[in-house]
Amino acid sequence: MLKRLHIVLSLALVLVLAMSFTSLAAEKITAYVSCDEELARQLLTAFTKATGIQVDWVRLSTGEAQARIAAEKNNPQASIWVGGVGLDHIAAKKDGLTTPYFSPKASRIPKQFKDKEGFWCGMYAGPLCFVYNTEKLAEKKLPVPKSWADLLKPVYKGQIQMANPQTSGTAYNVITTMITVYKGDEAKAFDYMKQLNKNVSQYTRSGAAPGKNAALGETPIALGYAHDQVKLISQGYPLKIVFPKEGTGFEVASMSMIKGGPQADTAKKLYDWMLDRDAAKIMANFFLSVFAKVPLKEGAIPLNKVKVVNQDDEWAGKNKDRLVEKWLNEVYQK
């Protein structure tokens, strides 16, 4: 009798252990990530260490992430999209690619930096800027550009790099910034983009690439977000940042839950963690101006230190497809 009871208890223990291991094995998620690759690696490694949840992640530019999520709409492969310019998260909401989630951690995020319907939530903000390589500018005897208008001067022909709005939220933010600078006059904004196109030597896939190319001396001038350039300057590259005197646009780097994602409940744990102090401390080390109350790294440039335009992110997100198509037809392919 005792022997039979021992066998039964042993089998029960094996079953419990098997169920536990199955449960543990289920604690993993697939994420698309549109922030800096090293930042993503540090964040997701720390999350796994803190929670035991494995994250299989793919780094994509903001536009690439939105395009992949759209392509997989009927069979989603990932459950969460972390990082990338908020304008693209708004566009993804419009296209029915994401689903709302009201994280309990989001209550500390200012209301202007999160969706009132819970479709996306910001993690940090960063202003657009020009960055120039001091050595290359001196070598080519070029003046320092101080305004958006300066970038159109013939002296800068072939001397500027920016990203492609098809794949980069950073570059799309340049378009929407110009529409705001011209007080909503799209004709004037696109005339500006046509003139700027004459001076652009290369449109890169990602928004961070032009600054990196400037750091390496491959272009004298680049457009991008300030935090990417501050990081390069901290590494010793001969770069300086300029904020255009007319005012500049900015990103709200955001997160969204992917509609129909296969690991939604587990993905919510990552979403919550990304809004907590541990994640904010890691982001702050990358010179990001985070919304959580943690000390910013010396050199970080918060929005309240820059003249920014009064951009309408909701409008910009909803009009992204139309404006990118307009840029392709009227600027890039001309």
Secondary structure, 3 states (H helix, E strand, C coil): CHHHHHHHHHHHHHHHHHHHHHHHHHCEEEEEECCCHHHHHHHHHHHHHHHCCEEEEEECCHHHHHHHHHHCCCCCCCCEEECCCHHHHHHHHHCCCEECCCCHHHHHCCHHHECCCCCCEEEEEEEEEEEEEHHHHHHCCCCCCCCCHHHHCHHHCCCEEEECCCCCHHHHHHHHHHHHHCCCCHHHHHHHHHHHHCCEEEEECCCCHHHHHHHCCCCCEEEEEHHHHHHHHHCCCCEEEECCCCCECEEEEEEEEECCCCCHHHHHHHHHHHCCHHHHHHHHCCCCEECCCCCCCCCCCCHHHCCECCCCHHHHHHCHHHHHHHHHHHHHCC
